[in-house]
Amino acid sequence: MDNRYNRHNRRKYSLKVHIVLVTKYRKKLLKGSITDDVKQKIFDIANTRGYEIIAMEADKDHLHFLISYDTTDRVCDIVKIVKQETTYYLWQKYGSFLSKQYWKKRIFWSDGYFACSIGEVSSATIQKYIESQG
């Protein structure tokens, strides 16, 4: 049995993306309990929505995570959900601290994000495979 791929109905797939989120104004807020809480919240979101967090790590002002997701999901929606839910959670728990960091409430992440899809083989291998068809 090939466990590299997920199966659902008539679909067989392996979708993984590396996502990087940056704190607003590159503030070095991802340390201590805030980092632990952000990570736990992302794991909770993943469990609820059917994503799989393969790896996750934070470095003061940004957070990396590698996530496996379903064919019905879009990367931009995953990022939106993660940003919204973690921001809301952090403001609930650390509101007095965050209000000293940001003049505007309900801000934690910068507007953009980095996303890079990853695969099991190189693009050159896939290109050769496609060119060999027919």
Secondary structure, DSSP 8 states (H G I E B T S, - for coil): --TTSEEETTEEE-EEEEEEEEBGGG---BSTHHHHHHHHHHHHHHHHHT-EEEEEEEEBTEEEEEEEE-TT--HHHHHHHHHHHHHHHHHHHHHHHHHHH-SSTT--B-S--EEEEE-SS-HHHHHHHHHT--
